Amino acid sequence: MRPDEGTRIMNYAFTEMLNNAIDHSGGSRATVEVWANGSEIAARVGDDGCGVFARVREGFGLASDLEAAAELTKGKRTTWAARHTGEGIFFTSKVVTLFRISANELRLSIDNDRDDYALGTSPVHVGTIVEMRLALPPARTLRSVFEEFTDDDLRFSRSRPRIELFATGLTFVSRSEARRVLTGMTGFDDIDVDFAGVDDVGQGFVDELMRVWPSQNPGIRIHPINMNDAVAFMVARAERAIRS
């Protein structure tokens, strides 16, 4: 690993988040902080705009800011497609050790050391605050993260939505829930559907996810990952039905 890899990663992450504040927040002021020691580089970018979750909720016509927070984890979701690809938050959240984005009294946290996602309340009700921490030396390079989600032509072709963020409970039963998880995902070739933290799923949810949606979107491959025994049983059942 190159000795300046930590600096390269944080330069990328900081620039992406500051550009988001400038282009999307609708605010009049941005604040930035960067600090470092021998074991960590950290940065915070804040603005006084409408809040990222409200912006995404309004831009995509979603029912709640909670749905907007989940939407941000998909990648390629932007309310200004003419100027942005929607990749900045996705890749930044994957490459740093800890990523937190707080707005509209919500906080989305992504801890890559623990492979953990969390949604909770936040005191931030005006604007958006993005916090990023990178442990030194970095556990991964910027290049390795890009390669994990891009194809040979460097096209952003793979995503990994976290199922547990798309509902208030840990049980998923309806076809509409499956469709919501996959909304806006037609620009990918491979989708790793991450079931970490999900207790159980219903037949309708799995059938929509594994059979109906792929049949309507040929060429896109669905890969269920991190399933407990109950979820794996339902997925295997759906796969057998597809083959028969």
Helices and strands as residue ranges (DSSP letters): H 5-24, E 30-36, E 40-47, H 52-60, H 65-71, H 88-95, E 98-103, E 106-111, E 116-121, E 128-135, H 142-149, E 158-159, G 163-166, E 171-172, H 175-182, E 190-194, E 200-201, H 203-207, I 208-212, H 213-216, E 221-225, H 229-243
